[in-house]
Amino acid sequence: AGVRPRDQLARECGLVVGERGGIVVDEECRTSDPAVFAIGECALTADGRVYGLVAPGYDMARTAAEVIAGGQAAFTGADLSTKLKLLGVDVASFGDAHGAAEGSLDVVYSDARAGVYKKLVMGPDGTLLGGVLVGDAESYGTLRPLTGTVLPVAPEQLVLPAGSGGGPVSLGPGALPDEAVICSCHNVTKGAICEHTTLPEVKKCTKAGTGCGSCLKVIGQLMPPPEDSGLCGCFPYSRSELYEIVRTLEVTSFVELLDSH
């Protein structure tokens, strides 16, 4: 199970590959041939990993581009936080999900009948180190940016279901500091997102929300309410007005419509 690097072309070209697959690269993303770079899921990085997530791939691409352009950069690892759906079940993990840090403690809620499992990994000083969410990953978008900070409430209040003593408490995006990274794919903070007023503007100016998409809900919650009754947050027009625009201007794609309106 997992990501299997497609490294057949590299093997045919005589590049060094790992014992279990993956094109071996150094911290500059160079292969055994210094004129060839490899990034993404096909690369076996200097820390011995094959990253099967979009955010590390972007980081590697930035590193390779900087080096190719004559600059200095190094890929030394990446955030492995992710949210996805496996066999119809929402699953998410972030930070030190396995509690590898010395002195870490787990706060766990498990309900086998409901198919819900939640674990927050806490440091001895109350710092959120990471977590795992299975069956209910609704709080991922808020919890992940809080990694590395002291939670404003007791951690059990964030995992207990409604009706339980002392819980639950929902931390909305408003509780996040401006320096909290909302989009890990493009390393975009809450402060940078809040400089804009619409989702299309955020995407165009910061690229937030254009990667894996797991941050879109939080970004939407950070946007001010629309001042008009448009069809959606992307356009200040009604359905009939949009129809007339598309028909009259002969717009042929959604991207073209976004760029022009």
ZADO-1210 file (C-alpha; in nm, 4 decimals, padded with zeros to 6 digits):
<atoms>
<atom x="00.0000" y="00.0000" z="00.0000" code="ALA" pos="1"/>
<atom x="00.1059" y="00.3602" z="-00.0471" code="GLY" pos="2"/>
<atom x="00.2982" y="00.5402" z="-00.3185" code="VAL" pos="3"/>
<atom x="00.5204" y="00.3356" z="-00.5471" code="ARG" pos="4"/>
<atom x="00.7687" y="00.5537" z="-00.7387" code="PRO" pos="5"/>
<atom x="00.7560" y="00.5253" z="-01.1170" code="ARG" pos="6"/>
<atom x="01.1299" y="00.5204" z="-01.1791" code="ASP" pos="7"/>
<atom x="01.1567" y="00.2938" z="-01.4825" code="GLN" pos="8"/>
<atom x="01.2871" y="00.5723" z="-01.7084" code="LEU" pos="9"/>
<atom x="01.5567" y="00.6572" z="-01.4535" code="ALA" pos="10"/>
<atom x="01.6629" y="00.2922" z="-01.4362" code="ARG" pos="11"/>
<atom x="01.6879" y="00.2764" z="-01.8151" code="GLU" pos="12"/>
<atom x="01.9024" y="00.5919" z="-01.8118" code="CYS" pos="13"/>
<atom x="02.1401" y="00.4505" z="-01.5522" code="GLY" pos="14"/>
<atom x="02.0440" y="00.6859" z="-01.2693" code="LEU" pos="15"/>
<atom x="02.0838" y="00.5580" z="-00.9149" code="VAL" pos="16"/>
<atom x="01.7569" y="00.4402" z="-00.7604" code="VAL" pos="17"/>
<atom x="01.6762" y="00.3225" z="-00.4111" code="GLY" pos="18"/>
<atom x="01.6617" y="-00.0416" z="-00.3089" code="GLU" pos="19"/>
<atom x="01.2833" y="-00.0179" z="-00.2774" code="ARG" pos="20"/>
<atom x="01.2420" y="00.2269" z="-00.5646" code="GLY" pos="21"/>
<atom x="01.2646" y="00.6002" z="-00.6100" code="GLY" pos="22"/>
<atom x="01.5216" y="00.8121" z="-00.7915" code="ILE" pos="23"/>
<atom x="01.7931" y="00.9032" z="-00.5420" code="VAL" pos="24"/>
<atom x="01.8354" y="01.2816" z="-00.5107" code="VAL" pos="25"/>
<atom x="02.0353" y="01.5096" z="-00.2835" code="ASP" pos="26"/>
<atom x="01.9060" y="01.8148" z="-00.0947" code="GLU" pos="27"/>
<atom x="01.9165" y="02.0169" z="-00.4184" code="GLU" pos="28"/>
<atom x="01.6971" y="01.7511" z="-00.5864" code="CYS" pos="29"/>
<atom x="01.9835" y="01.6494" z="-00.8166" code="ARG" pos="30"/>
<atom x="02.0068" y="01.2875" z="-00.9225" code="THR" pos="31"/>
<atom x="02.3301" y="01.0891" z="-00.9643" code="SER" pos="32"/>
<atom x="02.3644" y="01.2805" z="-01.2921" code="ASP" pos="33"/>
<atom x="02.4139" y="01.6435" z="-01.1785" code="PRO" pos="34"/>
<atom x="02.2406" y="01.7689" z="-01.4931" code="ALA" pos="35"/>
<atom x="01.9191" y="01.5810" z="-01.4102" code="VAL" pos="36"/>
<atom x="01.6727" y="01.6722" z="-01.1342" code="PHE" pos="37"/>
<atom x="01.3868" y="01.4661" z="-00.9929" code="ALA" pos="38"/>
<atom x="01.0978" y="01.5882" z="-00.7791" code="ILE" pos="39"/>
<atom x="00.7679" y="01.4626" z="-00.6458" code="GLY" pos="40"/>
<atom x="00.6532" y="01.1047" z="-00.6005" code="GLU" pos="41"/>
<atom x="00.9310" y="00.9550" z="-00.8134" code="CYS" pos="42"/>
<atom x="01.2128" y="01.0977" z="-00.5988" code="ALA" pos="43"/>
<atom x="01.3833" y="00.9321" z="-00.3015" code="LEU" pos="44"/>
<atom x="01.4979" y="01.2340" z="-00.1036" code="THR" pos="45"/>
<atom x="01.8078" y="01.2852" z="00.1082" code="ALA" pos="46"/>
<atom x="01.6108" y="01.2028" z="00.4247" code="ASP" pos="47"/>
<atom x="01.5247" y="00.8598" z="00.2829" code="GLY" pos="48"/>
<atom x="01.1594" y="00.9303" z="00.2040" code="ARG" pos="49"/>
<atom x="00.9353" y="00.9149" z="-00.0990" code="VAL" pos="50"/>
<atom x="00.6769" y="01.1898" z="-00.0505" code="TYR" pos="51"/>
<atom x="00.3367" y="01.1070" z="-00.1950" code="GLY" pos="52"/>
<atom x="00.1751" y="01.4409" z="-00.1116" code="LEU" pos="53"/>
<atom x="00.1324" y="01.7556" z="-00.3173" code="VAL" pos="54"/>
<atom x="00.2859" y="02.0028" z="-00.0676" code="ALA" pos="55"/>
<atom x="00.6304" y="01.8344" z="-00.0531" code="PRO" pos="56"/>
<atom x="00.6240" y="01.8149" z="-00.4324" code="GLY" pos="57"/>
<atom x="00.5767" y="02.1913" z="-00.4534" code="TYR" pos="58"/>
<atom x="00.8607" y="02.2454" z="-00.2048" code="ASP" pos="59"/>
<atom x="01.0893" y="02.0234" z="-00.4116" code="MET" pos="60"/>
<atom x="00.9891" y="02.2070" z="-00.7291" code="ALA" pos="61"/>
<atom x="01.0780" y="02.5415" z="-00.5700" code="ARG" pos="62"/>
<atom x="01.4130" y="02.4008" z="-00.4580" code="THR" pos="63"/>
<atom x="01.4984" y="02.2609" z="-00.8005" code="ALA" pos="64"/>
<atom x="01.3902" y="02.5809" z="-00.9770" code="ALA" pos="65"/>
<atom x="01.6055" y="02.7954" z="-00.7482" code="GLU" pos="66"/>
<atom x="01.9113" y="02.5743" z="-00.8013" code="VAL" pos="67"/>
<atom x="01.8606" y="02.5584" z="-01.1786" code="ILE" pos="68"/>
<atom x="01.8380" y="02.9393" z="-01.1836" code="ALA" pos="69"/>
<atom x="02.1774" y="02.9601" z="-01.0150" code="GLY" pos="70"/>
<atom x="02.0609" y="03.0184" z="-00.6595" code="GLY" pos="71"/>
<atom x="02.0983" y="02.8166" z="-00.3421" code="GLN" pos="72"/>
<atom x="01.8210" y="02.6080" z="-00.1894" code="ALA" pos="73"/>
<atom x="01.7795" y="02.2785" z="-00.0102" code="ALA" pos="74"/>
<atom x="01.4912" y="02.0403" z="00.0447" code="PHE" pos="75"/>
<atom x="01.5333" y="01.8990" z="00.3949" code="THR" pos="76"/>
<atom x="01.1859" y="01.7602" z="00.4553" code="GLY" pos="77"/>
<atom x="00.8238" y="01.8708" z="00.4463" code="ALA" pos="78"/>
<atom x="00.4977" y="01.8857" z="00.6354" code="ASP" pos="79"/>
<atom x="00.3183" y="01.5514" z="00.5959" code="LEU" pos="80"/>
<atom x="-00.0207" y="01.6797" z="00.7092" code="SER" pos="81"/>
<atom x="-00.3009" y="01.5577" z="00.4861" code="THR" pos="82"/>
<atom x="-00.6755" y="01.5078" z="00.4685" code="LYS" pos="83"/>
<atom x="-00.8359" y="01.2568" z="00.2360" code="LEU" pos="84"/>
<atom x="-01.1134" y="01.0012" z="00.2009" code="LYS" pos="85"/>
<atom x="-01.0347" y="00.6283" z="00.2202" code="LEU" pos="86"/>
<atom x="-01.3111" y="00.3859" z="00.1232" code="LEU" pos="87"/>
<atom x="-01.5636" y="00.6592" z="00.1944" code="GLY" pos="88"/>
<atom x="-01.4171" y="00.7470" z="00.5360" code="VAL" pos="89"/>
<atom x="-01.2706" y="01.0906" z="00.6115" code="ASP" pos="90"/>
<atom x="-00.9139" y="01.0558" z="00.7390" code="VAL" pos="91"/>
<atom x="-00.6660" y="01.3259" z="00.8391" code="ALA" pos="92"/>
<atom x="-00.3315" y="01.3508" z="01.0140" code="SER" pos="93"/>
<atom x="-00.1079" y="01.6436" z="01.0961" code="PHE" pos="94"/>
<atom x="00.2125" y="01.7262" z="01.2793" code="GLY" pos="95"/>
<atom x="00.3666" y="01.4623" z="01.5067" code="ASP" pos="96"/>
<atom x="00.0746" y="01.2240" z="01.4581" code="ALA" pos="97"/>
<atom x="00.2593" y="00.9268" z="01.6115" code="HIS" pos="98"/>
<atom x="00.3805" y="01.1075" z="01.9228" code="GLY" pos="99"/>
<atom x="00.7503" y="01.0664" z="01.8483" code="ALA" pos="100"/>
<atom x="00.8471" y="01.3734" z="02.0526" code="ALA" pos="101"/>
<atom x="00.9860" y="01.2980" z="02.3967" code="GLU" pos="102"/>
<atom x="00.7333" y="01.3526" z="02.6738" code="GLY" pos="103"/>
<atom x="00.4341" y="01.3743" z="02.4406" code="SER" pos="104"/>
<atom x="00.0916" y="01.2636" z="02.5644" code="LEU" pos="105"/>
<atom x="-00.2128" y="01.1426" z="02.3698" code="ASP" pos="106"/>
<atom x="-00.5663" y="01.2703" z="02.4215" code="VAL" pos="107"/>
<atom x="-00.7904" y="01.0116" z="02.2552" code="VAL" pos="108"/>
<atom x="-01.1614" y="00.9734" z="02.1835" code="TYR" pos="109"/>
<atom x="-01.2833" y="00.6531" z="02.0176" code="SER" pos="110"/>
<atom x="-01.6349" y="00.5421" z="01.9229" code="ASP" pos="111"/>
<atom x="-01.6240" y="00.2140" z="01.7303" code="ALA" pos="112"/>
<atom x="-01.9996" y="00.2105" z="01.6687" code="ARG" pos="113"/>
<atom x="-01.9949" y="00.5535" z="01.5060" code="ALA" pos="114"/>
<atom x="-01.6660" y="00.4839" z="01.3292" code="GLY" pos="115"/>
<atom x="-01.4977" y="00.7866" z="01.4853" code="VAL" pos="116"/>
<atom x="-01.1450" y="00.8076" z="01.6250" code="TYR" pos="117"/>
<atom x="-00.9722" y="01.1281" z="01.7294" code="LYS" pos="118"/>
<atom x="-00.6275" y="01.1703" z="01.8800" code="LYS" pos="119"/>
<atom x="-00.4447" y="01.4879" z="01.9716" code="LEU" pos="120"/>
<atom x="-00.0756" y="01.4614" z="02.0575" code="VAL" pos="121"/>
<atom x="00.0153" y="01.7149" z="02.3242" code="MET" pos="122"/>
<atom x="00.3479" y="01.8345" z="02.4580" code="GLY" pos="123"/>
<atom x="00.4089" y="01.8490" z="02.8342" code="PRO" pos="124"/>
<atom x="00.3585" y="02.2271" z="02.8244" code="ASP" pos="125"/>
<atom x="00.0177" y="02.2032" z="02.6549" code="GLY" pos="126"/>
<atom x="00.1473" y="02.2577" z="02.3018" code="THR" pos="127"/>
<atom x="-00.0431" y="02.0808" z="02.0246" code="LEU" pos="128"/>
<atom x="00.2123" y="01.8606" z="01.8473" code="LEU" pos="129"/>
<atom x="-00.0118" y="01.6747" z="01.6039" code="GLY" pos="130"/>
<atom x="-00.3130" y="01.4535" z="01.5675" code="GLY" pos="131"/>
<atom x="-00.5141" y="01.1896" z="01.3846" code="VAL" pos="132"/>
<atom x="-00.8806" y="01.2188" z="01.2848" code="LEU" pos="133"/>
<atom x="-01.0814" y="00.9261" z="01.1455" code="VAL" pos="134"/>
<atom x="-01.4501" y="00.9295" z="01.0565" code="GLY" pos="135"/>
<atom x="-01.4895" y="01.2956" z="01.1501" code="ASP" pos="136"/>
<atom x="-01.2184" y="01.5252" z="01.0139" code="ALA" pos="137"/>
<atom x="-01.4268" y="01.8430" z="01.0278" code="GLU" pos="138"/>
<atom x="-01.1834" y="02.0158" z="01.2648" code="SER" pos="139"/>
<atom x="-00.8714" y="01.9426" z="01.0571" code="TYR" pos="140"/>
<atom x="-00.8677" y="02.2830" z="00.8875" code="GLY" pos="141"/>
<atom x="-00.8521" y="02.4603" z="01.2234" code="THR" pos="142"/>
<atom x="-00.6394" y="02.2171" z="01.4245" code="LEU" pos="143"/>
<atom x="-00.3559" y="02.1808" z="01.1727" code="ARG" pos="144"/>
<atom x="-00.2673" y="02.5536" z="01.1729" code="PRO" pos="145"/>
<atom x="-00.2631" y="02.5447" z="01.5549" code="LEU" pos="146"/>
<atom x="00.0140" y="02.2837" z="01.5564" code="THR" pos="147"/>
<atom x="00.3065" y="02.4118" z="01.7599" code="GLY" pos="148"/>
<atom x="00.0951" y="02.6456" z="01.9723" code="THR" pos="149"/>
<atom x="-00.0641" y="02.6172" z="02.3158" code="VAL" pos="150"/>
<atom x="-00.4344" y="02.5479" z="02.2688" code="LEU" pos="151"/>
<atom x="-00.6731" y="02.8131" z="02.4044" code="PRO" pos="152"/>
<atom x="-00.8956" y="02.5388" z="02.5530" code="VAL" pos="153"/>
<atom x="-00.8431" y="02.1968" z="02.7095" code="ALA" pos="154"/>
<atom x="-00.7627" y="01.9425" z="02.4335" code="PRO" pos="155"/>
<atom x="-01.0376" y="01.7022" z="02.5419" code="GLU" pos="156"/>
<atom x="-01.2928" y="01.9700" z="02.4584" code="GLN" pos="157"/>
<atom x="-01.1826" y="01.9464" z="02.0955" code="LEU" pos="158"/>
<atom x="-01.2334" y="01.5706" z="02.0607" code="VAL" pos="159"/>
<atom x="-01.5351" y="01.4926" z="02.2785" code="LEU" pos="160"/>
<atom x="-01.8742" y="01.4678" z="02.1033" code="PRO" pos="161"/>
<atom x="-02.1749" y="01.6845" z="02.1778" code="ALA" pos="162"/>
<atom x="-02.3429" y="01.5930" z="02.5044" code="GLY" pos="163"/>
<atom x="-02.0206" y="01.4926" z="02.6779" code="SER" pos="164"/>
<atom x="-01.9154" y="01.6656" z="02.9952" code="GLY" pos="165"/>
<atom x="-01.6717" y="01.9434" z="02.9191" code="GLY" pos="166"/>
<atom x="-01.7128" y="01.9299" z="02.5427" code="GLY" pos="167"/>
<atom x="-01.7282" y="01.9935" z="02.2629" code="PRO" pos="168"/>
<atom x="-01.5755" y="02.3285" z="02.1745" code="VAL" pos="169"/>
<atom x="-01.5352" y="02.4362" z="01.8138" code="SER" pos="170"/>
<atom x="-01.2445" y="02.6651" z="01.7346" code="LEU" pos="171"/>
<atom x="-01.3286" y="02.8641" z="01.4256" code="GLY" pos="172"/>
<atom x="-01.0727" y="03.0275" z="01.1959" code="PRO" pos="173"/>
<atom x="-01.1116" y="03.3468" z="01.3972" code="GLY" pos="174"/>
<atom x="-00.9196" y="03.1783" z="01.6803" code="ALA" pos="175"/>
<atom x="-00.6130" y="03.1342" z="01.4606" code="LEU" pos="176"/>
<atom x="-00.3255" y="03.3853" z="01.4760" code="PRO" pos="177"/>
<atom x="-00.2398" y="03.5773" z="01.1588" code="ASP" pos="178"/>
<atom x="00.0843" y="03.3806" z="01.1208" code="GLU" pos="179"/>
<atom x="-00.0982" y="03.0450" z="01.1163" code="ALA" pos="180"/>
<atom x="-00.0425" y="02.8633" z="00.7862" code="VAL" pos="181"/>
<atom x="-00.3835" y="02.7897" z="00.6339" code="ILE" pos="182"/>
<atom x="-00.2679" y="02.6503" z="00.2982" code="CYS" pos="183"/>
<atom x="00.0235" y="02.4148" z="00.3578" code="SER" pos="184"/>
<atom x="00.0570" y="02.3397" z="-00.0150" code="CYS" pos="185"/>
<atom x="00.1645" y="02.6980" z="-00.0882" code="HIS" pos="186"/>
<atom x="00.2611" y="02.8076" z="00.2646" code="ASN" pos="187"/>
<atom x="-00.0030" y="03.0834" z="00.2825" code="VAL" pos="188"/>
<atom x="-00.0889" y="03.2333" z="00.6207" code="THR" pos="189"/>
<atom x="-00.4199" y="03.3532" z="00.7582" code="LYS" pos="190"/>
<atom x="-00.2921" y="03.7112" z="00.7500" code="GLY" pos="191"/>
<atom x="-00.2114" y="03.6888" z="00.3783" code="ALA" pos="192"/>
<atom x="-00.5532" y="03.5408" z="00.3031" code="ILE" pos="193"/>
<atom x="-00.7386" y="03.8060" z="00.5025" code="CYS" pos="194"/>
<atom x="-00.5858" y="04.0777" z="00.2842" code="GLU" pos="195"/>
<atom x="-00.8367" y="03.9708" z="00.0178" code="HIS" pos="196"/>
<atom x="-01.2150" y="03.9669" z="00.0134" code="THR" pos="197"/>
<atom x="-01.3177" y="03.6912" z="-00.2291" code="THR" pos="198"/>
<atom x="-01.2125" y="03.3320" z="-00.2893" code="LEU" pos="199"/>
<atom x="-01.1146" y="03.3902" z="-00.6555" code="PRO" pos="200"/>
<atom x="-00.8975" y="03.6828" z="-00.5453" code="GLU" pos="201"/>
<atom x="-00.7299" y="03.4672" z="-00.2796" code="VAL" pos="202"/>
<atom x="-00.6593" y="03.1930" z="-00.5333" code="LYS" pos="203"/>
<atom x="-00.5247" y="03.4332" z="-00.7935" code="LYS" pos="204"/>
<atom x="-00.3031" y="03.6374" z="-00.5605" code="CYS" pos="205"/>
<atom x="-00.1797" y="03.3749" z="-00.3127" code="THR" pos="206"/>
<atom x="-00.2516" y="03.0361" z="-00.4806" code="LYS" pos="207"/>
<atom x="-00.4107" y="02.9238" z="-00.1540" code="ALA" pos="208"/>
<atom x="-00.6753" y="02.6601" z="-00.2193" code="GLY" pos="209"/>
<atom x="-00.5348" y="02.5600" z="-00.5590" code="THR" pos="210"/>
<atom x="-00.3403" y="02.2578" z="-00.4318" code="GLY" pos="211"/>
<atom x="-00.5045" y="01.9680" z="-00.2492" code="CYS" pos="212"/>
<atom x="-00.8095" y="02.1807" z="-00.1641" code="GLY" pos="213"/>
<atom x="-00.8360" y="02.0782" z="00.2021" code="SER" pos="214"/>
<atom x="-00.8084" y="02.4422" z="00.3133" code="CYS" pos="215"/>
<atom x="-01.0945" y="02.5766" z="00.0996" code="LEU" pos="216"/>
<atom x="-01.3545" y="02.5539" z="00.3749" code="LYS" pos="217"/>
<atom x="-01.1401" y="02.7535" z="00.6185" code="VAL" pos="218"/>
<atom x="-01.0589" y="03.0104" z="00.3502" code="ILE" pos="219"/>
<atom x="-01.4300" y="03.0503" z="00.2821" code="GLY" pos="220"/>
<atom x="-01.4957" y="03.1076" z="00.6518" code="GLN" pos="221"/>
<atom x="-01.2305" y="03.3802" z="00.6568" code="LEU" pos="222"/>
<atom x="-01.3939" y="03.5718" z="00.3730" code="MET" pos="223"/>
<atom x="-01.6347" y="03.8558" z="00.4597" code="PRO" pos="224"/>
<atom x="-02.0012" y="03.7886" z="00.3775" code="PRO" pos="225"/>
<atom x="-02.0984" y="03.8945" z="00.0246" code="PRO" pos="226"/>
<atom x="-02.2603" y="04.2342" z="-00.0057" code="GLU" pos="227"/>
<atom x="-02.4871" y="04.1294" z="-00.2900" code="ASP" pos="228"/>
<atom x="-02.7156" y="03.8428" z="-00.3839" code="SER" pos="229"/>
<atom x="-02.4948" y="03.6931" z="-00.6523" code="GLY" pos="230"/>
<atom x="-02.5154" y="03.3288" z="-00.7513" code="LEU" pos="231"/>
<atom x="-02.2052" y="03.2449" z="-00.5457" code="CYS" pos="232"/>
<atom x="-01.8974" y="03.4011" z="-00.3913" code="GLY" pos="233"/>
<atom x="-01.7134" y="03.3848" z="-00.7239" code="CYS" pos="234"/>
<atom x="-01.9430" y="03.6221" z="-00.9154" code="PHE" pos="235"/>
<atom x="-02.1512" y="03.9278" z="-00.8188" code="PRO" pos="236"/>
<atom x="-02.4181" y="03.8233" z="-01.0709" code="TYR" pos="237"/>
<atom x="-02.7386" y="03.6252" z="-01.0628" code="SER" pos="238"/>
<atom x="-02.7810" y="03.3026" z="-01.2589" code="ARG" pos="239"/>
<atom x="-02.9650" y="03.4793" z="-01.5413" code="SER" pos="240"/>
<atom x="-02.7040" y="03.7570" z="-01.5570" code="GLU" pos="241"/>
<atom x="-02.4234" y="03.5034" z="-01.5813" code="LEU" pos="242"/>
<atom x="-02.6101" y="03.3222" z="-01.8563" code="TYR" pos="243"/>
<atom x="-02.6352" y="03.6430" z="-02.0591" code="GLU" pos="244"/>
<atom x="-02.2655" y="03.7202" z="-02.0066" code="ILE" pos="245"/>
<atom x="-02.1606" y="03.3733" z="-02.1228" code="VAL" pos="246"/>
<atom x="-02.3974" y="03.3812" z="-02.4205" code="ARG" pos="247"/>
<atom x="-02.3192" y="03.7354" z="-02.5340" code="THR" pos="248"/>
<atom x="-01.9410" y="03.7184" z="-02.4922" code="LEU" pos="249"/>
<atom x="-01.9235" y="03.3547" z="-02.6078" code="GLU" pos="250"/>
<atom x="-01.7259" y="03.2480" z="-02.3023" code="VAL" pos="251"/>
<atom x="-01.6109" y="02.8883" z="-02.3474" code="THR" pos="252"/>
<atom x="-01.4561" y="02.7956" z="-02.0115" code="SER" pos="253"/>
<atom x="-01.4968" y="02.8586" z="-01.6393" code="PHE" pos="254"/>
<atom x="-01.1380" y="02.9876" z="-01.6154" code="VAL" pos="255"/>
<atom x="-01.2081" y="03.2413" z="-01.8898" code="GLU" pos="256"/>
<atom x="-01.5200" y="03.3542" z="-01.7049" code="LEU" pos="257"/>
<atom x="-01.3257" y="03.3943" z="-01.3782" code="LEU" pos="258"/>
<atom x="-01.0479" y="03.5938" z="-01.5446" code="ASP" pos="259"/>
<atom x="-01.2865" y="03.8312" z="-01.7204" code="SER" pos="260"/>
<atom x="-01.5379" y="03.8808" z="-01.4397" code="HIS" pos="261"/>
</atoms>
